[in-house]
Amino acid sequence: MTQITIGQDPLTLAQLRAVLNGPVTVSLTDAAWANVEKGAATVAAIVDEGRTVYGVNTGFGLLANTSIAAEDLETLQKNLVLSHACGVGEPLNEDTTRLLMVLKIASLSKGASGVRRHTLETLIGMVNAEILPLIPSKGSVGASGDLAPLAHMSCVLIGVGEARYQGQVLDAVSALAKAGLKPVILGPKEGLALLNGTQCSTALALTGLFAAEDVFAAAIAAGGLSVDALLGSDAPFDHRIHALRGQPGQIDVARRLRELLSGSAIRDSHRHDCAKVQDPYSLRCQPQVMGATLDVLRNAAAMLEREANAVTDNPLVFIEDGDVISGGNFHAEPVAYAADQIAMVLCEIGNISERRTSILVDPKMTDLPAFLVKDSGVNSGFMIAQVTAAALVAENRMVAHPCVIDTVPTSANQEDHVSMATHGARRLLDMAANTAAVVGIELLAAAQGIEFRRPLTSSPELEQAYAIVREAGVAYTEDRYFAPDIARATEGVRAGRYRAFAGDLLPSA
């Protein structure tokens, strides 16, 4: 089991991916616990002194000017959690829920939220015991934080709602008892600290990021196999071309494609006597397209890594001087932009992959048999596999509309500009599944094209990729029930079987 220690160094993308893959054991450093206790003491002092501070002893949102009596502060925080638990839709999957909870722990560990040690220890105990709240996936606009999803998480903490535990769905009190935990009675500001933040949208976006990385890696392998299957040239990957442009992703992808094709007997067989002057763009421009895609993916990853280590509560407790200041760190605009960028990345990976498959099956574009099967006519081969890829890229284009620009005012216009980060990030997993299928189909088609180049072999690395493809399905000699092959090839992409073929390119590598 992976051990995640929070409080010394920022969480890395590799650690966050490990949390997603889980289960994990989380702990805090002594320094982090000291900050937590200082933050809680600052809030306690505010209550003792009778100072009026938003979220500690006032109402929320438009009701911020309503003062709350000291005897009602516990009820205020409990009511906040219960009233905000308004989510709808299917629950988040277990992995994303675990990541969401760890992100919340990391934020609260800074001491800037004012939660008490016992409250945070209980949340950590839930993660370590794999008690994962059922959190409806819909109902957040990404400001003021992911209120509804985080309220459902917090409900289990106070003994309300349901949670998963070892494959069962239990009521909150029973689930907590499995780990020897009891429901928490929330103190001043704690309900708001738990609800306010971007942890749901960030967890969803990170889930999408890691899925996009796996798809990207498989597309690099598929692109290399397609070059050889189509007797394409590696000249467009010459480092001198890309150095003149200077785009880092382009340079890196070109280098990786040169490495993948190095030592290919297929490439050597037509190096000096090829009648083609130039390959189609989907082969020739892979460094330009996939390189730009890589740059965008890296930028989105950097934004999300920063957000994963951020404090996105409001108001914020500054333990050094005892100040509590209201701001807007709960606004998930950075996450929304990152999610929209990842959506475009997934579209473009699918777009260029489907174009290569289209070439592979088209006898007008290649010397390969029509639809990659002997006796075409009697056999339809890869004809409808390419149609499926076309359908999936069209579906991705439809849902890739930028979500960040669709703000809708909420909370009686107090919260008049919101990010829409949450559903912008939630769509990414479906988009990644679509693109994984598109790339899986290309891998099958490219491997089939390689069959027609035998006994010549591709490069050592690409022959390894070919072998993984062949685990999904044997060579296509005549028409057969093809859906299981596509499903297995897709699963190989989604499971990260091709991750090594991206080398050191990926942000979380």
Summary of the structure (lengths in Angstrom):
residues: 509
radius of gyration: 26.1
end to end distance: 19.8
largest distance: 87.9
contacts: 1936
relative contact order: 0.13
helix: 58%
strand: 8%
